[in-house]
Amino acid sequence: MDSIFTFNETGTKLWSLIAEGQSPEALAAHLEGEYGLSPQRAANDAAAFIGELKLEGLVESV
């Protein structure tokens, strides 16, 4: 891999949750609690983040 990836504070926290083996639902729960997002918005944002990581080849499945 010839790239360096950086995340904002939220992305860094989500990345660490993924590294701990947390589920997409746990990522969404974090977003709900930390930022007051609706359950649907949090689930969509978590799924989008995971989708971007998959596209870049950084995760295979979570």
PASEBA-1860 file (N, C-alpha, C; in nm, 3 decimals):
! residues 62
1> MDSIFTFN> 0.085/-0.116/0.000/0.000/0.000/0.000/0.090/0.123/0.000 ~ 0.066/0.212/-0.094/0.149/0.331/-0.109/0.077/0.458/-0.065 ~ -0.018/0.445/0.026/-0.097/0.561/0.066/-0.096/0.578/0.217 ~ -0.120/0.700/0.256/-0.139/0.733/0.398/-0.280/0.788/0.411 ~ -0.354/0.735/0.506/-0.490/0.780/0.528/-0.498/0.853/0.660 ~ -0.570/0.963/0.660/-0.593/1.036/0.784/-0.743/1.051/0.804 ~ -0.783/1.055/0.929/-0.923/1.071/0.964/-0.939/1.192/1.054 ~ -1.057/1.249/1.052/-1.088/1.351/1.151/-1.110/1.283/1.285
9> ETGTKLWS> -1.145/1.359/1.388/-1.161/1.302/1.522/-1.266/1.191/1.525 ~ -1.376/1.213/1.458/-1.482/1.113/1.455/-1.436/0.987/1.383 ~ -1.374/1.004/1.268/-1.324/0.889/1.193/-1.220/0.812/1.271 ~ -1.135/0.882/1.344/-1.034/0.816/1.426/-1.099/0.729/1.533 ~ -1.204/0.783/1.597/-1.275/0.705/1.699/-1.343/0.584/1.637 ~ -1.408/0.602/1.523/-1.474/0.488/1.457/-1.371/0.384/1.415 ~ -1.257/0.430/1.365/-1.149/0.337/1.327/-1.105/0.255/1.447 ~ -1.091/0.319/1.562/-1.048/0.246/1.681/-1.154/0.147/1.726
17> LIAEGQSP> -1.282/0.181/1.711/-1.388/0.087/1.744/-1.386/-0.034/1.651 ~ -1.359/-0.009/1.524/-1.347/-0.120/1.428/-1.229/-0.208/1.467 ~ -1.118/-0.147/1.502/-0.998/-0.223/1.542/-1.025/-0.308/1.665 ~ -1.117/-0.264/1.751/-1.155/-0.341/1.869/-1.253/-0.453/1.836 ~ -1.297/-0.459/1.711/-1.391/-0.562/1.670/-1.537/-0.525/1.689 ~ -1.564/-0.396/1.707/-1.701/-0.352/1.728/-1.782/-0.363/1.599 ~ -1.911/-0.387/1.615/-2.002/-0.403/1.501/-2.043/-0.267/1.444 ~ -2.098/-0.269/1.323/-2.151/-0.144/1.267/-2.257/-0.082/1.359
25> EALAAHLE> -2.333/-0.165/1.426/-2.434/-0.114/1.520/-2.369/-0.041/1.636 ~ -2.255/-0.090/1.682/-2.183/-0.023/1.790/-2.128/0.112/1.743 ~ -2.082/0.118/1.619/-2.035/0.244/1.564/-2.150/0.344/1.558 ~ -2.266/0.298/1.512/-2.384/0.385/1.506/-2.424/0.430/1.645 ~ -2.420/0.342/1.743/-2.455/0.378/1.880/-2.360/0.485/1.933 ~ -2.234/0.473/1.900/-2.137/0.576/1.940/-2.176/0.711/1.879 ~ -2.209/0.712/1.751/-2.246/0.837/1.684/-2.372/0.898/1.746 ~ -2.468/0.812/1.779/-2.590/0.860/1.844/-2.558/0.927/1.977
33> GEYGLSPQ> -2.482/0.857/2.060/-2.452/0.907/2.193/-2.361/1.028/2.194 ~ -2.261/1.027/2.109/-2.161/1.134/2.109/-2.211/1.262/2.040 ~ -2.289/1.245/1.935/-2.328/1.360/1.854/-2.478/1.386/1.850 ~ -2.555/1.303/1.919/-2.699/1.323/1.923/-2.770/1.298/1.792 ~ -2.712/1.213/1.708/-2.775/1.183/1.580/-2.895/1.092/1.601 ~ -2.988/1.098/1.508/-3.100/1.005/1.511/-3.046/0.866/1.482 ~ -3.117/0.762/1.526/-3.070/0.626/1.497/-3.048/0.601/1.348 ~ -3.139/0.650/1.264/-3.126/0.629/1.120/-3.005/0.702/1.063
41> RAANDAAA> -2.986/0.826/1.102/-2.871/0.904/1.054/-2.740/0.839/1.100 ~ -2.735/0.795/1.227/-2.614/0.732/1.279/-2.583/0.604/1.203 ~ -2.686/0.523/1.177/-2.666/0.398/1.102/-2.617/0.427/0.961 ~ -2.676/0.527/0.897/-2.634/0.564/0.761/-2.490/0.614/0.759 ~ -2.454/0.698/0.856/-2.319/0.751/0.861/-2.216/0.642/0.889 ~ -2.249/0.551/0.980/-2.158/0.440/1.010/-2.141/0.352/0.886 ~ -2.250/0.323/0.818/-2.243/0.240/0.698/-2.162/0.309/0.588 ~ -2.179/0.440/0.574/-2.102/0.514/0.473/-1.953/0.510/0.504
49> FIGELKLE> -1.918/0.528/0.631/-1.777/0.524/0.671/-1.718/0.386/0.641 ~ -1.788/0.283/0.680/-1.741/0.146/0.654/-1.730/0.121/0.504 ~ -1.828/0.170/0.429/-1.824/0.154/0.283/-1.701/0.218/0.221 ~ -1.667/0.338/0.268/-1.547/0.405/0.217/-1.421/0.327/0.251 ~ -1.416/0.273/0.372/-1.300/0.192/0.412/-1.287/0.068/0.324 ~ -1.399/0.006/0.293/-1.398/-0.113/0.206/-1.349/-0.077/0.066 ~ -1.397/0.036/0.014/-1.354/0.079/-0.119/-1.204/0.102/-0.127 ~ -1.147/0.151/-0.019/-1.003/0.177/-0.014/-0.923/0.052/0.022
57> GLVESV> -0.993/-0.059/0.050/-0.924/-0.183/0.085/-0.870/-0.183/0.227 ~ -0.923/-0.097/0.313/-0.872/-0.089/0.451/-0.940/-0.189/0.543 ~ -1.058/-0.233/0.508/-1.129/-0.338/0.582/-1.192/-0.433/0.483 ~ -1.206/-0.557/0.524/-1.274/-0.654/0.439/-1.418/-0.670/0.481 ~ -1.440/-0.682/0.610/-1.574/-0.688/0.663/-1.569/-0.655/0.810 ~ -1.677/-0.597/0.858/-1.687/-0.564/1.001/-1.818/-0.611/1.055
END
